[in-house]
Amino acid sequence: MKSRIPETLEETYTITSADTDFKKKLTVSSLINMFIQSAWHHAESLGFGMDFLHENGTIWMVFRLHVKFYQTPFWNEKLVMTTWPKGIHRVFYQRDFEALDVNRKKIAEGTSEFMIIDLKSKRPKLFQADHHIFNQEHIRHAIDSHVPVLITPEVQAENFMREVRYSDIDLNEHLTTTRYIDWMFDSFNLEFLNAHSCKEIIVNFIREIPIGTVVKIVRYPMDETNSFLFEFLHPEQNHLFFRGQLIF
């Protein structure tokens, strides 16, 4: 009898020096990368992995993500990543996660929206929407809401410029997911980052950024204390690539 594939995946990561900042603390982008790796491993086991994508001429794409942080682990500590799909909303495959320490104390929790993108049309596609994994009777929520859609605030902003280079790209030669997050943090000086820890992050990915693209990063200070909204734009065509928010 064929065994049923677990609806929840749990993996343990050891935090390496490459995952940490100048204070030996796990970075936000490294934690999100661990979630994405576990999401990928789970998709593979559920039959939605690389072979499935190649057969259908598609790719997975993270569209939106919302994460809340409760503690920050250090270099050499263990992190237990637990993740599960929680249904389909419109064209979005929803997936939540919890990150725990070895004592099962919560480090972070998050919700996300993925899409399967057709490589030719560049449009989202739905596959196997009737699969039991997307139609569970009792849905477990890490965050019991959809990821917020961010909008441009009407406040003065600061601008920064970056160019997408070799070390920034993924296998599709576009700016990789975690680099968007790193670039937001790069806009702050060490004095600020030494005094503040990220409590929450929201990201809205809008369009891909190919290698060689010069990106204008706009940082808006929000009304809330130590909250900043970011936009990544093409400096000449003014195309919007990305919006993100960091709350400290």
PEHU-V439078 format. One record per helix or strand of 2 or more residues. SS is the DSSP state (h for helix, s for strand). FROM is the first residue (numbers start at 0). LEN is the number of residues. If there is no record, write none. Layout:
BEGIN
SS/FROM/LEN  SS/FROM/LEN
END
This chain:
BEGIN
s/7/7  h/16/3  s/24/2  h/27/19  h/49/7  s/57/12  s/77/12  s/91/9  s/105/13  s/123/2  h/131/3  s/156/7  h/165/3  s/173/2  h/176/10  h/189/6  s/199/6  s/213/8  s/226/8  s/239/8
END
